[in-house]
Amino acid sequence: MDNPANLKPEDDKIEIEKQVEDYKDTEGLSTKKLNFGLWFVENKKSFRIIFLVFLAIISAISWSYTIFGFAYYLSRGMDEDKLLLKYMTESSKVNHDITVKQGAQNLNYYPVKIFKLSDNRYDFLATVDNPNQDWWATFDYSFRVGNENTPKYNGFIFPEESKSLMALARESSYSPSKAELIIENLAWYRIDKHTIPDWKIFYENHLDIVTSEASFKLAQQSGLSEKIHLNQLDFTVENKTAYNFWQADLDILLYSGNKVVGVNRYSLTDLMSGEERLIQASWSGQFGRIDKIQIAPNINIMDENIYIKYQGGIGEVK
């Protein structure tokens, strides 16, 4: 019987093999997948052996590293740890010493001076020095006279500054011969070098308030009132800083020779940059010859609230 497709037997065989190879059932399972599955089942045991060998090699390497590390620690690591611990202990001591050394040193205090006014009223003066270069402080202070205390005042002192602390015209029930300065709530602040790289320049730029032409007229010279010994102090003050101040206090010390014989404080309000003022102030008390008048600004330039701020063309300016 003849082949209807006129194909040779060899061609029939090739065609059948091709159809078998390309066969896919309705579930999508092909002959290639069947062959791969058969090959995997036949070699599954070999794969398992290869995987176990791989794990054994990894385990051997890990254990070898662990054993080597432990042996090294026993032979040398323990001694190195002891040296490291000793170094850390010594370093901690050095760092602590440096920290203590770099911390704020105590203020220097000087004896309190008392100045008699009239009607059982007295002025008190204490001088305090700050020996620190990078630390400034705030505090409360008062004066103790016997069993009596003056009111508390707020104080501050800047790095390497000598400060006059005053209590003015305080009444006392008896004539005091000595008084004690009481400092409370002392708080130290380190100057931030990132904000203020050079403290001396910052200090000079913010406290460049200059006084000149100071004169002190005694009661008999002033003509104000000889009966109550009302003296007169005249001087000119100029704000050479670039800043405006809500209030600028001036500490005033009168000297006869090298001795302080009188103290006072004068407050200026709304002191503007570049402004110059002529000050005429009365001062009660009996004085002899006045050889020197010392006037120094007493303004906490670290307090943002003291500056008068206004809106400039670019932004807020002090």
Secondary structure, DSSP 8 states (H G I E B T S, - for coil): ---TT---HHHHHHHHHHHHHT-B-TT--BHHHHHHHHHHHHTHHHHHHHHHHHHHHHHHHHHHHHHHHHHHIIIIIHHHHHHHHHHHHHHHHHHHHHHHHHS----EE---EEEE-STTEEEEEEEEE---SSEEEEEEEEEEETTEE---EEEEE-TT-EEEEEEEEEE-SS--S--EEEEEEEEEEE--TTT-S-HHHHHHHH--EEEEEEEEE-HHHH-SBTTTTEEEEEEEEEE-SS--EEEEEEEEEEEETTEEEEEEEEEEEEE-TT-EEEEEEEEES------EEEEEEE--TT-GGGB--EE-SSSEE-
